[in-house]
Amino acid sequence: MATQPSATTGYTYDELMLKHECPWAKHHHESPLRLSSIIDRCRELNLFDRCLFVKSTKANDEDILLYHKESLLKSLSQAPCENIEQLKEFCRKYEDVYMNEFSFEAAQLAVGGSLNLLNSIMTNQCRNGFALVRPPGHHAMENDMNGFC
């Protein structure tokens, strides 16, 4: 007999994702403010008190390779984050993409948190979920990073 799903909505996020920001354009329109304003509003409305928090954990390579090619994973993990000019050049290969020294870890947390949330839904710990994650990855392709909306 199948277990009835909880009536609870699950959510996931990690504060480290707020450290993903453009090092050469501090007022870039895909900024930490996009996530922090949502989190602030959810707190103001006490929405989190009515939801199940699902911890974000870093996705491992195997998780990331469920969709992305190994060449993209290798490229991201070796991005030249110490040198802004080299990093800008690296990011120019992609559409509307920037990175800093926290971006790869933030992306691992975004993927891991989303997978954890999905698992919580599939095991009936919550009925549905909302992943508060960045960097945005829903435009990413199998072998390319890609911007945002």
CNS distance restraints for C-alpha pairs under 8 A (distance, minus, plus):
assign (resid   3 and name CA) (resid 124 and name CA) 7.01 0.50 0.50
assign (resid   4 and name CA) (resid 124 and name CA) 6.79 0.50 0.50
assign (resid   5 and name CA) (resid 121 and name CA) 7.86 0.50 0.50
assign (resid   5 and name CA) (resid 123 and name CA) 7.92 0.50 0.50
assign (resid   5 and name CA) (resid 124 and name CA) 4.25 0.50 0.50
assign (resid   5 and name CA) (resid 125 and name CA) 6.48 0.50 0.50
assign (resid   5 and name CA) (resid 126 and name CA) 6.09 0.50 0.50
assign (resid   5 and name CA) (resid 127 and name CA) 5.46 0.50 0.50
assign (resid   6 and name CA) (resid 124 and name CA) 5.97 0.50 0.50
assign (resid   6 and name CA) (resid 125 and name CA) 5.75 0.50 0.50
assign (resid   6 and name CA) (resid 126 and name CA) 4.78 0.50 0.50
assign (resid   6 and name CA) (resid 127 and name CA) 5.41 0.50 0.50
assign (resid   7 and name CA) (resid 126 and name CA) 6.33 0.50 0.50
assign (resid   7 and name CA) (resid 127 and name CA) 5.48 0.50 0.50
assign (resid   8 and name CA) (resid  50 and name CA) 7.39 0.50 0.50
assign (resid   8 and name CA) (resid  51 and name CA) 5.77 0.50 0.50
assign (resid   8 and name CA) (resid  52 and name CA) 6.52 0.50 0.50
assign (resid   8 and name CA) (resid 125 and name CA) 7.78 0.50 0.50
assign (resid   8 and name CA) (resid 126 and name CA) 4.90 0.50 0.50
assign (resid   8 and name CA) (resid 127 and name CA) 5.70 0.50 0.50
assign (resid   8 and name CA) (resid 128 and name CA) 7.26 0.50 0.50
assign (resid   9 and name CA) (resid  50 and name CA) 7.81 0.50 0.50
assign (resid   9 and name CA) (resid  51 and name CA) 5.13 0.50 0.50
assign (resid   9 and name CA) (resid  52 and name CA) 6.18 0.50 0.50
assign (resid   9 and name CA) (resid 126 and name CA) 5.50 0.50 0.50
assign (resid   9 and name CA) (resid 127 and name CA) 5.78 0.50 0.50
assign (resid   9 and name CA) (resid 128 and name CA) 5.02 0.50 0.50
assign (resid   9 and name CA) (resid 129 and name CA) 5.18 0.50 0.50
assign (resid   9 and name CA) (resid 130 and name CA) 7.49 0.50 0.50
assign (resid  10 and name CA) (resid  51 and name CA) 5.49 0.50 0.50
assign (resid  10 and name CA) (resid  52 and name CA) 4.47 0.50 0.50
assign (resid  10 and name CA) (resid  53 and name CA) 5.84 0.50 0.50
assign (resid  10 and name CA) (resid  54 and name CA) 6.42 0.50 0.50
assign (resid  10 and name CA) (resid 117 and name CA) 6.79 0.50 0.50
assign (resid  10 and name CA) (resid 120 and name CA) 7.69 0.50 0.50
assign (resid  10 and name CA) (resid 121 and name CA) 7.80 0.50 0.50
assign (resid  10 and name CA) (resid 126 and name CA) 5.69 0.50 0.50
assign (resid  10 and name CA) (resid 127 and name CA) 7.51 0.50 0.50
assign (resid  10 and name CA) (resid 128 and name CA) 6.13 0.50 0.50
assign (resid  10 and name CA) (resid 129 and name CA) 4.35 0.50 0.50
assign (resid  10 and name CA) (resid 130 and name CA) 6.30 0.50 0.50
assign (resid  11 and name CA) (resid  51 and name CA) 6.87 0.50 0.50
assign (resid  11 and name CA) (resid  52 and name CA) 6.23 0.50 0.50
assign (resid  11 and name CA) (resid  53 and name CA) 5.24 0.50 0.50
assign (resid  11 and name CA) (resid  54 and name CA) 5.78 0.50 0.50
assign (resid  11 and name CA) (resid 117 and name CA) 6.89 0.50 0.50
assign (resid  11 and name CA) (resid 129 and name CA) 5.35 0.50 0.50
assign (resid  11 and name CA) (resid 130 and name CA) 4.73 0.50 0.50
assign (resid  11 and name CA) (resid 131 and name CA) 5.57 0.50 0.50
assign (resid  11 and name CA) (resid 132 and name CA) 7.14 0.50 0.50
assign (resid  12 and name CA) (resid  53 and name CA) 5.91 0.50 0.50
assign (resid  12 and name CA) (resid  54 and name CA) 4.98 0.50 0.50
assign (resid  12 and name CA) (resid  55 and name CA) 5.95 0.50 0.50
assign (resid  12 and name CA) (resid  56 and name CA) 6.11 0.50 0.50
assign (resid  12 and name CA) (resid 113 and name CA) 5.89 0.50 0.50
assign (resid  12 and name CA) (resid 114 and name CA) 7.20 0.50 0.50
assign (resid  12 and name CA) (resid 117 and name CA) 6.70 0.50 0.50
assign (resid  12 and name CA) (resid 130 and name CA) 6.75 0.50 0.50
assign (resid  12 and name CA) (resid 131 and name CA) 5.08 0.50 0.50
assign (resid  12 and name CA) (resid 132 and name CA) 5.91 0.50 0.50
assign (resid  12 and name CA) (resid 133 and name CA) 7.63 0.50 0.50
assign (resid  13 and name CA) (resid  17 and name CA) 7.73 0.50 0.50
assign (resid  13 and name CA) (resid  54 and name CA) 7.92 0.50 0.50
assign (resid  13 and name CA) (resid  55 and name CA) 7.13 0.50 0.50
assign (resid  13 and name CA) (resid  56 and name CA) 6.09 0.50 0.50
assign (resid  13 and name CA) (resid 110 and name CA) 7.50 0.50 0.50
assign (resid  13 and name CA) (resid 113 and name CA) 6.82 0.50 0.50
assign (resid  13 and name CA) (resid 131 and name CA) 6.53 0.50 0.50
assign (resid  13 and name CA) (resid 132 and name CA) 5.07 0.50 0.50
assign (resid  13 and name CA) (resid 133 and name CA) 5.80 0.50 0.50
assign (resid  14 and name CA) (resid  18 and name CA) 7.97 0.50 0.50
assign (resid  14 and name CA) (resid  55 and name CA) 7.72 0.50 0.50
assign (resid  14 and name CA) (resid  56 and name CA) 6.20 0.50 0.50
assign (resid  14 and name CA) (resid 109 and name CA) 7.25 0.50 0.50
assign (resid  14 and name CA) (resid 133 and name CA) 7.63 0.50 0.50
assign (resid  15 and name CA) (resid  19 and name CA) 7.72 0.50 0.50
assign (resid  16 and name CA) (resid  20 and name CA) 7.64 0.50 0.50
assign (resid  16 and name CA) (resid 102 and name CA) 7.68 0.50 0.50
assign (resid  16 and name CA) (resid 106 and name CA) 6.24 0.50 0.50
assign (resid  17 and name CA) (resid  32 and name CA) 7.74 0.50 0.50
assign (resid  17 and name CA) (resid 102 and name CA) 7.85 0.50 0.50
assign (resid  17 and name CA) (resid 103 and name CA) 7.70 0.50 0.50
assign (resid  17 and name CA) (resid 106 and name CA) 4.78 0.50 0.50
assign (resid  17 and name CA) (resid 107 and name CA) 7.75 0.50 0.50
assign (resid  17 and name CA) (resid 109 and name CA) 7.59 0.50 0.50
assign (resid  17 and name CA) (resid 110 and name CA) 7.68 0.50 0.50
assign (resid  17 and name CA) (resid 133 and name CA) 6.79 0.50 0.50
assign (resid  17 and name CA) (resid 134 and name CA) 5.63 0.50 0.50
assign (resid  17 and name CA) (resid 135 and name CA) 7.08 0.50 0.50
assign (resid  18 and name CA) (resid  32 and name CA) 4.91 0.50 0.50
assign (resid  18 and name CA) (resid  33 and name CA) 8.00 0.50 0.50
assign (resid  18 and name CA) (resid  35 and name CA) 7.24 0.50 0.50
assign (resid  18 and name CA) (resid  36 and name CA) 7.24 0.50 0.50
assign (resid  18 and name CA) (resid 134 and name CA) 7.56 0.50 0.50
assign (resid  19 and name CA) (resid  32 and name CA) 7.04 0.50 0.50
assign (resid  19 and name CA) (resid 102 and name CA) 6.08 0.50 0.50
assign (resid  19 and name CA) (resid 103 and name CA) 7.54 0.50 0.50
assign (resid  19 and name CA) (resid 106 and name CA) 7.79 0.50 0.50
assign (resid  20 and name CA) (resid  31 and name CA) 7.75 0.50 0.50
assign (resid  20 and name CA) (resid  32 and name CA) 6.86 0.50 0.50
assign (resid  20 and name CA) (resid  99 and name CA) 6.99 0.50 0.50
assign (resid  20 and name CA) (resid 100 and name CA) 6.43 0.50 0.50
assign (resid  20 and name CA) (resid 101 and name CA) 7.95 0.50 0.50
assign (resid  20 and name CA) (resid 102 and name CA) 5.57 0.50 0.50
assign (resid  20 and name CA) (resid 103 and name CA) 4.97 0.50 0.50
assign (resid  20 and name CA) (resid 106 and name CA) 6.66 0.50 0.50
assign (resid  20 and name CA) (resid 134 and name CA) 7.40 0.50 0.50
assign (resid  20 and name CA) (resid 135 and name CA) 6.73 0.50 0.50
assign (resid  21 and name CA) (resid  26 and name CA) 7.24 0.50 0.50
assign (resid  21 and name CA) (resid  30 and name CA) 7.84 0.50 0.50
assign (resid  21 and name CA) (resid  31 and name CA) 5.78 0.50 0.50
assign (resid  21 and name CA) (resid  32 and name CA) 6.43 0.50 0.50
assign (resid  21 and name CA) (resid  98 and name CA) 7.58 0.50 0.50
assign (resid  21 and name CA) (resid  99 and name CA) 6.87 0.50 0.50
assign (resid  21 and name CA) (resid 100 and name CA) 6.59 0.50 0.50
assign (resid  21 and name CA) (resid 103 and name CA) 7.73 0.50 0.50
assign (resid  22 and name CA) (resid  26 and name CA) 5.81 0.50 0.50
assign (resid  22 and name CA) (resid  28 and name CA) 6.58 0.50 0.50
assign (resid  22 and name CA) (resid  31 and name CA) 7.43 0.50 0.50
assign (resid  22 and name CA) (resid  98 and name CA) 5.72 0.50 0.50
assign (resid  22 and name CA) (resid  99 and name CA) 6.20 0.50 0.50
assign (resid  22 and name CA) (resid 100 and name CA) 6.63 0.50 0.50
assign (resid  23 and name CA) (resid  84 and name CA) 7.24 0.50 0.50
assign (resid  23 and name CA) (resid  99 and name CA) 7.54 0.50 0.50
assign (resid  23 and name CA) (resid 100 and name CA) 6.33 0.50 0.50
assign (resid  24 and name CA) (resid  84 and name CA) 7.28 0.50 0.50
assign (resid  24 and name CA) (resid  88 and name CA) 7.91 0.50 0.50
assign (resid  26 and name CA) (resid  31 and name CA) 7.95 0.50 0.50
assign (resid  27 and name CA) (resid  31 and name CA) 7.18 0.50 0.50
assign (resid  30 and name CA) (resid  34 and name CA) 6.80 0.50 0.50
assign (resid  30 and name CA) (resid 148 and name CA) 7.61 0.50 0.50
assign (resid  31 and name CA) (resid  35 and name CA) 7.87 0.50 0.50
assign (resid  32 and name CA) (resid  36 and name CA) 6.11 0.50 0.50
assign (resid  33 and name CA) (resid  37 and name CA) 5.62 0.50 0.50
assign (resid  34 and name CA) (resid  38 and name CA) 6.84 0.50 0.50
assign (resid  35 and name CA) (resid  39 and name CA) 6.30 0.50 0.50
assign (resid  35 and name CA) (resid 132 and name CA) 6.83 0.50 0.50
assign (resid  35 and name CA) (resid 133 and name CA) 7.35 0.50 0.50
assign (resid  35 and name CA) (resid 134 and name CA) 7.51 0.50 0.50
assign (resid  36 and name CA) (resid  40 and name CA) 5.98 0.50 0.50
assign (resid  37 and name CA) (resid  41 and name CA) 6.15 0.50 0.50
assign (resid  38 and name CA) (resid  42 and name CA) 6.17 0.50 0.50
assign (resid  39 and name CA) (resid  43 and name CA) 6.22 0.50 0.50
assign (resid  39 and name CA) (resid 132 and name CA) 7.98 0.50 0.50
assign (resid  40 and name CA) (resid  44 and name CA) 6.18 0.50 0.50
assign (resid  41 and name CA) (resid  45 and name CA) 6.26 0.50 0.50
assign (resid  42 and name CA) (resid  46 and name CA) 6.01 0.50 0.50
assign (resid  42 and name CA) (resid  47 and name CA) 5.11 0.50 0.50
assign (resid  42 and name CA) (resid  48 and name CA) 6.36 0.50 0.50
assign (resid  43 and name CA) (resid  47 and name CA) 6.20 0.50 0.50
assign (resid  43 and name CA) (resid  48 and name CA) 6.39 0.50 0.50
assign (resid  46 and name CA) (resid  50 and name CA) 7.25 0.50 0.50
assign (resid  47 and name CA) (resid  51 and name CA) 6.67 0.50 0.50
assign (resid  48 and name CA) (resid  52 and name CA) 7.40 0.50 0.50
assign (resid  48 and name CA) (resid  53 and name CA) 7.54 0.50 0.50
assign (resid  52 and name CA) (resid 126 and name CA) 7.22 0.50 0.50
assign (resid  54 and name CA) (resid 113 and name CA) 7.27 0.50 0.50
assign (resid  54 and name CA) (resid 116 and name CA) 6.79 0.50 0.50
assign (resid  54 and name CA) (resid 117 and name CA) 6.01 0.50 0.50
assign (resid  54 and name CA) (resid 120 and name CA) 7.66 0.50 0.50
assign (resid  55 and name CA) (resid 113 and name CA) 6.39 0.50 0.50
assign (resid  55 and name CA) (resid 116 and name CA) 7.33 0.50 0.50
assign (resid  56 and name CA) (resid 109 and name CA) 5.65 0.50 0.50
assign (resid  56 and name CA) (resid 110 and name CA) 7.11 0.50 0.50
assign (resid  56 and name CA) (resid 112 and name CA) 5.80 0.50 0.50
assign (resid  56 and name CA) (resid 113 and name CA) 3.75 0.50 0.50
assign (resid  56 and name CA) (resid 114 and name CA) 7.50 0.50 0.50
assign (resid  56 and name CA) (resid 116 and name CA) 6.88 0.50 0.50
assign (resid  57 and name CA) (resid 108 and name CA) 7.75 0.50 0.50
assign (resid  57 and name CA) (resid 109 and name CA) 5.42 0.50 0.50
assign (resid  57 and name CA) (resid 112 and name CA) 5.10 0.50 0.50
assign (resid  57 and name CA) (resid 113 and name CA) 5.74 0.50 0.50
assign (resid  57 and name CA) (resid 116 and name CA) 7.77 0.50 0.50
assign (resid  58 and name CA) (resid 105 and name CA) 7.20 0.50 0.50
assign (resid  58 and name CA) (resid 108 and name CA) 4.75 0.50 0.50
assign (resid  58 and name CA) (resid 109 and name CA) 4.35 0.50 0.50
assign (resid  58 and name CA) (resid 110 and name CA) 7.65 0.50 0.50
assign (resid  58 and name CA) (resid 111 and name CA) 7.30 0.50 0.50
assign (resid  58 and name CA) (resid 112 and name CA) 5.02 0.50 0.50
assign (resid  58 and name CA) (resid 113 and name CA) 7.43 0.50 0.50
assign (resid  59 and name CA) (resid  63 and name CA) 5.72 0.50 0.50
assign (resid  59 and name CA) (resid  64 and name CA) 6.59 0.50 0.50
assign (resid  59 and name CA) (resid 108 and name CA) 4.90 0.50 0.50
assign (resid  59 and name CA) (resid 109 and name CA) 6.22 0.50 0.50
assign (resid  59 and name CA) (resid 111 and name CA) 5.81 0.50 0.50
assign (resid  59 and name CA) (resid 112 and name CA) 4.14 0.50 0.50
assign (resid  59 and name CA) (resid 113 and name CA) 7.85 0.50 0.50
assign (resid  60 and name CA) (resid  64 and name CA) 6.50 0.50 0.50
assign (resid  60 and name CA) (resid 108 and name CA) 7.32 0.50 0.50
assign (resid  60 and name CA) (resid 112 and name CA) 7.82 0.50 0.50
assign (resid  61 and name CA) (resid  65 and name CA) 5.98 0.50 0.50
assign (resid  61 and name CA) (resid  73 and name CA) 7.73 0.50 0.50
assign (resid  62 and name CA) (resid  66 and name CA) 6.52 0.50 0.50
assign (resid  63 and name CA) (resid 111 and name CA) 7.96 0.50 0.50
assign (resid  63 and name CA) (resid 112 and name CA) 7.78 0.50 0.50
assign (resid  64 and name CA) (resid  68 and name CA) 6.03 0.50 0.50
assign (resid  64 and name CA) (resid  73 and name CA) 7.67 0.50 0.50
assign (resid  64 and name CA) (resid 108 and name CA) 7.93 0.50 0.50
assign (resid  64 and name CA) (resid 111 and name CA) 7.31 0.50 0.50
assign (resid  65 and name CA) (resid  69 and name CA) 6.03 0.50 0.50
assign (resid  65 and name CA) (resid  70 and name CA) 6.50 0.50 0.50
assign (resid  65 and name CA) (resid  73 and name CA) 7.82 0.50 0.50
assign (resid  67 and name CA) (resid 142 and name CA) 6.02 0.50 0.50
assign (resid  68 and name CA) (resid  72 and name CA) 6.75 0.50 0.50
assign (resid  68 and name CA) (resid  73 and name CA) 7.15 0.50 0.50
assign (resid  68 and name CA) (resid 141 and name CA) 7.24 0.50 0.50
assign (resid  68 and name CA) (resid 142 and name CA) 4.41 0.50 0.50
assign (resid  68 and name CA) (resid 143 and name CA) 5.87 0.50 0.50
assign (resid  69 and name CA) (resid  73 and name CA) 6.64 0.50 0.50
assign (resid  69 and name CA) (resid 142 and name CA) 5.81 0.50 0.50
assign (resid  69 and name CA) (resid 143 and name CA) 5.31 0.50 0.50
assign (resid  70 and name CA) (resid  74 and name CA) 6.10 0.50 0.50
assign (resid  71 and name CA) (resid  75 and name CA) 6.10 0.50 0.50
assign (resid  71 and name CA) (resid 143 and name CA) 7.08 0.50 0.50
assign (resid  72 and name CA) (resid  76 and name CA) 6.11 0.50 0.50
assign (resid  72 and name CA) (resid 142 and name CA) 7.98 0.50 0.50
assign (resid  72 and name CA) (resid 143 and name CA) 5.34 0.50 0.50
assign (resid  72 and name CA) (resid 144 and name CA) 6.48 0.50 0.50
assign (resid  73 and name CA) (resid  77 and name CA) 6.15 0.50 0.50
assign (resid  74 and name CA) (resid  78 and name CA) 6.20 0.50 0.50
assign (resid  75 and name CA) (resid  79 and name CA) 6.12 0.50 0.50
assign (resid  76 and name CA) (resid 104 and name CA) 6.69 0.50 0.50
assign (resid  77 and name CA) (resid 104 and name CA) 6.61 0.50 0.50
assign (resid  79 and name CA) (resid  87 and name CA) 6.89 0.50 0.50
assign (resid  79 and name CA) (resid  90 and name CA) 7.22 0.50 0.50
assign (resid  80 and name CA) (resid  84 and name CA) 7.92 0.50 0.50
assign (resid  80 and name CA) (resid  86 and name CA) 6.21 0.50 0.50
assign (resid  80 and name CA) (resid  87 and name CA) 5.35 0.50 0.50
assign (resid  80 and name CA) (resid  90 and name CA) 7.62 0.50 0.50
assign (resid  81 and name CA) (resid  86 and name CA) 7.84 0.50 0.50
assign (resid  81 and name CA) (resid  87 and name CA) 5.75 0.50 0.50
assign (resid  81 and name CA) (resid  99 and name CA) 7.38 0.50 0.50
assign (resid  81 and name CA) (resid 100 and name CA) 5.58 0.50 0.50
assign (resid  81 and name CA) (resid 101 and name CA) 5.21 0.50 0.50
assign (resid  82 and name CA) (resid  87 and name CA) 7.79 0.50 0.50
assign (resid  82 and name CA) (resid 101 and name CA) 7.29 0.50 0.50
assign (resid  83 and name CA) (resid  87 and name CA) 6.05 0.50 0.50
assign (resid  84 and name CA) (resid  88 and name CA) 6.02 0.50 0.50
assign (resid  85 and name CA) (resid  89 and name CA) 6.33 0.50 0.50
assign (resid  86 and name CA) (resid  90 and name CA) 6.15 0.50 0.50
assign (resid  87 and name CA) (resid  91 and name CA) 6.15 0.50 0.50
assign (resid  87 and name CA) (resid  99 and name CA) 7.30 0.50 0.50
assign (resid  87 and name CA) (resid 100 and name CA) 7.91 0.50 0.50
assign (resid  88 and name CA) (resid  92 and name CA) 6.19 0.50 0.50
assign (resid  88 and name CA) (resid  98 and name CA) 7.29 0.50 0.50
assign (resid  89 and name CA) (resid  93 and name CA) 7.26 0.50 0.50
assign (resid  91 and name CA) (resid  97 and name CA) 5.74 0.50 0.50
assign (resid  91 and name CA) (resid  98 and name CA) 5.63 0.50 0.50
assign (resid  91 and name CA) (resid  99 and name CA) 7.23 0.50 0.50
assign (resid  92 and name CA) (resid  97 and name CA) 7.38 0.50 0.50
assign (resid  94 and name CA) (resid 144 and name CA) 7.16 0.50 0.50
assign (resid  94 and name CA) (resid 145 and name CA) 6.14 0.50 0.50
assign (resid  94 and name CA) (resid 146 and name CA) 6.01 0.50 0.50
assign (resid  94 and name CA) (resid 147 and name CA) 7.77 0.50 0.50
assign (resid  95 and name CA) (resid 145 and name CA) 7.51 0.50 0.50
assign (resid  95 and name CA) (resid 146 and name CA) 5.23 0.50 0.50
assign (resid  95 and name CA) (resid 147 and name CA) 5.43 0.50 0.50
assign (resid  96 and name CA) (resid 146 and name CA) 6.46 0.50 0.50
assign (resid  96 and name CA) (resid 147 and name CA) 4.33 0.50 0.50
assign (resid  96 and name CA) (resid 148 and name CA) 7.08 0.50 0.50
assign (resid  97 and name CA) (resid 145 and name CA) 7.09 0.50 0.50
assign (resid  97 and name CA) (resid 146 and name CA) 6.30 0.50 0.50
assign (resid  97 and name CA) (resid 147 and name CA) 5.40 0.50 0.50
assign (resid  99 and name CA) (resid 103 and name CA) 5.45 0.50 0.50
assign (resid  99 and name CA) (resid 104 and name CA) 7.89 0.50 0.50
assign (resid 102 and name CA) (resid 106 and name CA) 6.05 0.50 0.50
assign (resid 103 and name CA) (resid 107 and name CA) 6.05 0.50 0.50
assign (resid 103 and name CA) (resid 135 and name CA) 7.06 0.50 0.50
assign (resid 104 and name CA) (resid 108 and name CA) 6.23 0.50 0.50
assign (resid 105 and name CA) (resid 109 and name CA) 6.22 0.50 0.50
assign (resid 106 and name CA) (resid 110 and name CA) 6.10 0.50 0.50
assign (resid 106 and name CA) (resid 134 and name CA) 6.69 0.50 0.50
assign (resid 106 and name CA) (resid 135 and name CA) 6.69 0.50 0.50
assign (resid 107 and name CA) (resid 111 and name CA) 6.18 0.50 0.50
assign (resid 107 and name CA) (resid 134 and name CA) 6.66 0.50 0.50
assign (resid 107 and name CA) (resid 135 and name CA) 5.85 0.50 0.50
assign (resid 107 and name CA) (resid 137 and name CA) 7.99 0.50 0.50
assign (resid 108 and name CA) (resid 112 and name CA) 5.98 0.50 0.50
assign (resid 109 and name CA) (resid 113 and name CA) 5.69 0.50 0.50
assign (resid 110 and name CA) (resid 114 and name CA) 6.07 0.50 0.50
assign (resid 110 and name CA) (resid 133 and name CA) 5.14 0.50 0.50
assign (resid 110 and name CA) (resid 134 and name CA) 6.12 0.50 0.50
assign (resid 110 and name CA) (resid 135 and name CA) 7.27 0.50 0.50
assign (resid 111 and name CA) (resid 115 and name CA) 6.17 0.50 0.50
assign (resid 112 and name CA) (resid 116 and name CA) 6.07 0.50 0.50
assign (resid 113 and name CA) (resid 117 and name CA) 6.04 0.50 0.50
assign (resid 113 and name CA) (resid 131 and name CA) 7.30 0.50 0.50
assign (resid 114 and name CA) (resid 118 and name CA) 6.13 0.50 0.50
assign (resid 114 and name CA) (resid 131 and name CA) 6.00 0.50 0.50
assign (resid 115 and name CA) (resid 119 and name CA) 6.12 0.50 0.50
assign (resid 116 and name CA) (resid 120 and name CA) 6.22 0.50 0.50
assign (resid 117 and name CA) (resid 121 and name CA) 6.37 0.50 0.50
assign (resid 117 and name CA) (resid 129 and name CA) 6.53 0.50 0.50
assign (resid 117 and name CA) (resid 130 and name CA) 8.00 0.50 0.50
assign (resid 117 and name CA) (resid 131 and name CA) 7.40 0.50 0.50
assign (resid 118 and name CA) (resid 122 and name CA) 6.15 0.50 0.50
assign (resid 118 and name CA) (resid 129 and name CA) 7.60 0.50 0.50
assign (resid 119 and name CA) (resid 123 and name CA) 6.05 0.50 0.50
assign (resid 120 and name CA) (resid 124 and name CA) 6.23 0.50 0.50
assign (resid 120 and name CA) (resid 125 and name CA) 5.07 0.50 0.50
assign (resid 120 and name CA) (resid 126 and name CA) 6.06 0.50 0.50
assign (resid 121 and name CA) (resid 125 and name CA) 5.86 0.50 0.50
assign (resid 121 and name CA) (resid 126 and name CA) 5.06 0.50 0.50
assign (resid 121 and name CA) (resid 127 and name CA) 5.71 0.50 0.50
assign (resid 121 and name CA) (resid 128 and name CA) 5.90 0.50 0.50
assign (resid 121 and name CA) (resid 129 and name CA) 7.18 0.50 0.50
assign (resid 136 and name CA) (resid 147 and name CA) 7.72 0.50 0.50
assign (resid 136 and name CA) (resid 148 and name CA) 6.19 0.50 0.50
assign (resid 137 and name CA) (resid 145 and name CA) 7.74 0.50 0.50
assign (resid 137 and name CA) (resid 146 and name CA) 7.56 0.50 0.50
assign (resid 137 and name CA) (resid 147 and name CA) 7.90 0.50 0.50
assign (resid 137 and name CA) (resid 148 and name CA) 7.46 0.50 0.50
assign (resid 138 and name CA) (resid 148 and name CA) 7.51 0.50 0.50
assign (resid 139 and name CA) (resid 145 and name CA) 7.62 0.50 0.50
assign (resid 139 and name CA) (resid 146 and name CA) 5.51 0.50 0.50
assign (resid 139 and name CA) (resid 147 and name CA) 6.27 0.50 0.50
assign (resid 139 and name CA) (resid 148 and name CA) 6.24 0.50 0.50
assign (resid 140 and name CA) (resid 144 and name CA) 6.11 0.50 0.50
assign (resid 140 and name CA) (resid 145 and name CA) 4.80 0.50 0.50
assign (resid 140 and name CA) (resid 146 and name CA) 4.78 0.50 0.50
assign (resid 140 and name CA) (resid 147 and name CA) 7.36 0.50 0.50
assign (resid 141 and name CA) (resid 145 and name CA) 6.23 0.50 0.50
assign (resid 141 and name CA) (resid 146 and name CA) 6.92 0.50 0.50
